[in-house]
Amino acid sequence: MMASAAMFMVGTLAGVSDLINGFPVYGGQAVRYAIGTLVLLAVARLLGQRFVRLTPRETVLLVLLTLTGLVLFNVAVIESTKHAGPALAGTVLGTVPLVLALVGGRRPAPHVLVGASVVVAGATVATGLGTGNLPGLLWSLVALACEVSFSLLALPLLPKLGAVRVSAYTTALAVPLFLTLGLVTDGATILRTPTVAEGLGFAYLSIVVTVLAFFLWYTVLPRLGPARAGLFAGMIPVGAIATGAVLGLATPTPADLAGAGLVITGIVIGLYGRRPRPAPAEEPAVVHRQPVG
């Protein structure tokens, strides 16, 4: 449930982002992650989690996680959408379950691969292939690699830092990086006072999509492992479809509903496709006694 909720929340990002599409892009991302950082640090303080000194290796992992999983991911999605619309990026990101199943460490079980393939098919049906072009495809592939790194680079850090601190440290590092990007691309217009609708959009993206989704995902990731957890990335287009319907942006089509059904089916196959058989009970040993006399 936690993994489903996390990826569903991430899927709502596209619809809610429509509320802030008039705000400077990278300045808006900096605002989003700044608010998320403040909330996560407050949660860490309430939980009694103090700052943890990192080793050089852990520092490098944290920086790489921020650069790829947060900053470059958002840049890639923005650029891919700019060149080819959201359909192509959504379709490519729908392959996340299969990629994580293949590169997540141990050799994945056959039912996990089958489930991941069904999830990919469902995400593709739900998102639609669109027309696309080469720049859009290349940026979508960058986004795919970044989405995979968002999980794999966090795994070595989670046992020591926990979900809250990993989320807080990465969002804090992302703020100056997005501000720098914004200054380069937008200059003095990087920030302005948001409208009421934009303020509500930022609040949702900061609290729900960043704080809650990051915390839930990083909490459940070590328990499930990347291969099984990756199955739930198929909930991203489901969240997008639901958000579009609720906000009145789009009415779900039969293809949308069929894709969502395939995603749920693939998750069930991947998680419960083959349960271990109980070990047969050992028969009591027969003791042969030699006759006496």
N, C-alpha and C positions, 0 to 999 in steps of 0.2 A: 504493500500500500504506500509506503514512504517513497519508493522509487517511482511508482506511478504518479503520485501527486507532484513530485519534483519535476518530472519531465512534462507533465500536463501544464504546470505553471510556466515552464520555459516556453511551451507552445503558445501560451496566451500573449507572449511578448509582441508578436507581429501585429495582432489586432489593437492592443493597447498603444503600441508605438504610433498608431495613426493619430492619436490625440496630441502627439508632440512633434509631428513631422514638419511643423513650421519653425521649430526651435533649432538653433545651430547644432549640427549633429554631434560633434565631438565634445563640445561644451556641455551638451545634454548628457552624454555618457559620463562625463566627469561629475556632474551634479548627482546623477543616479548612484554612482559608486561611492561618492562622498557621504551621502545620506546612509547608504547601506553600511559603510564603515562605522559611522557613529552608532548605529543601532547594534551592530555586531560587537563592538567594543563594550557597549553598555551591558549586553547580555553576558559577555565574558566576565565582566566585573561582578555581576550579580551571581554568577556561578562560581566565583572565587578563582577563576583561571587567570593567573598572572602571566606576564611576558616571559617567554622561554627563549634562552639564548640558543641560537642556531649554529650548527657546524658550517664550515665553508661549503660542503656538499649540499646541505639542506638549504642554505641561502641561494645557491645556484638553482636548485630545483624550484624554489619558491619564485624566483625571478622569471625562470623559463615558463612556469605555470601561468604567471600573470601575463607575460608577453604573448604567449600563444593562446591559452584558454580564454582569456578575457579581451585583451587589446586587439591582437591580430584577428581573432575570431570575429569581433564586431566589425572591424575594418573590412574583412573579407566578405561578410554578409552584406554590408552596405554597398560595397563596390559591385558584387555580383548582382544584387538587386537593381543597381543603377544601370548595368549593362544588359541584363536579360530578364528583369522582373523577378518576383519572389518564387515562382514555380520551380525554376531550375535549381536554385539553392536548396529549396525544401526537398526536392527529389534526391539530390546528392547527399544531403544530411540524413535522409532516410536510410542510407546504407551504414550508418554508425553501428547498429547492432551486429551486422555481419563482420565489420572491420574489427570491432572489439572482441568478437568471438574468435577471430583468427589470430589476433596479436596480443591477446590478454594474458599471455603467460603459458599456463598449462594447455595441453592439447584439449580442445573443447570436445565434449561428448557429442555424439551424432544428433541427439534430440535437440541440443542447444543450437547446432548449425541449422537444423531444419526449422526450428522456431525462428531463428534470426532471419533466415531467408523469407519466411512467410511475413515477418514484420516489415522487411524491406519492400516486399511486393505490396503490402498494404499501404505503407507510407508513400510509395510511388503512385498508386491508384488514387489515394486521397489528395496528393499534392498536384498531380498532373505533370506531364513532361514539359509542356510549353515549347516555345520555339527555340530559345537559347542561342548562344553564339560562343565563339572560342574564348574571348575574355571573361564572359560570364561563367563558363565552365571551369576555367582555370581558377578564378576566385572562389568558386564553389568547392573545388578540390582543396584549396587552402583552408577554407572554413571546416571541411571534413577533418583534415589533419589536426586542426586546432581543437575541434570538439573531442576527438579521441585523446589528445594530450591533456585535456581538462580532467580526464579521469586517471589516465596512466601516471602522469607526473604527480598527482596528489596522493596516490597510494603509499609511497614511502614516507610521506610527511604525516599522514593521519594518525598512526600509532602514537607518535610523540606529541603532536599538537592538538589533535582532536578536530572535529568538524568546525566548531565555532572559530577557533584561532586560524585555521587554514583559510576559512572564508574571509575573516577580518583582515588578515595580512595581505591576501591577494587583492582584495578590493581597495585597501589603502594604497598599495603600490600602483594600482591602475589609475588613480586620480591624477597624479602629476603627468603620467604618460599621455592620458587623454587631453589634459590641458595643453601639453606641448603640441600634440597633433592639431588641436583646435587653433592655437596661435599661428601655426604654420599655414593652415588652410583658410581660416576665417578672420585672422587678425584681431582687431579691436572688437569685432562683433561676436566674439566667441560666447559671451554670456549676455543675457538681458533678463528683465523681470518676466517670469512666466505668467500666462493667463491662468484663469481658474481651471480650465480644462487641462492645460499643460501641467499645472501643479498637481492635479489629481492623478494624471498619468505618471508623473515622476514619483509620486508617493507609492503608487501601485508597483511600478517597476523596481523601486528601491526596496520596499518591504517584502512584497510577495515573490517577485521573480528573482531578486538578488538574495535577500536575507533568508527567507523560508526555503526557497528551492535549493540554494547552495547548502544550507544546513542539512536538509533532508537527504540530498544526494550524497554528501560526504559522510553522513552517518551510516547510510545503508551500503555504500560502495564496498567497504572492507568485508562486510558480512556476506554479500552475494558474490563478490569477485567481479572483475570487469566483463567477463563473457556473459554471465547471467544478468548482471545489472544493465549491460548494454541493450538488452532486449527492450527495456522500458523507454529507450530513446524514441521508439516508435510511437510513444504517446505525444510527441511534439506536434505532429500534424493534427492529431485528435484535439489537442488543446487549442490549436489555431482555428479549427472548424467550429468548435464550441464557442470560442470568443467572438468570431465573426457573426455567428447566429445571435448571440446575446446582445451584442452592440448594434445589431441591425446592419452590419457591413455586407453580409452575404448569407443567403439561404443555402443550407447543405443540399447538395445534389445527390442523386443515387450513387454516383461514383464516390463522393465523400463518405457516405454511410457505409458503402461496401469496403472502402479502404480502412475505415475505423474498425469494422468487424474483423478484417484480416489481421490488423495489428493486434487486437485483443486475442485472437486465436493463436497467433504466433507466440505471444507472451506465455499463454497457457501451455503450449507445446514445449517451449524452451524450459519452463520451470518445472512442469509436472509430467513431461512426456515419458519419462522412464524412472519409476521409483525403484529403489533397491529392493530386491526380494529378501524376505527375512531368511536368515540362515536356518537350515533344517536342524531340528532338535537332535542332539546326539542320543543314539540309542545306548541304554546301559550296557556296560561291558558284561559279557557272559563269562563267569568264572567256572572253569572246568576243574573239578576236584578229582584227584586220584582216589580210587577205592582203597579203603583201609583194610589190611589183612589179606 
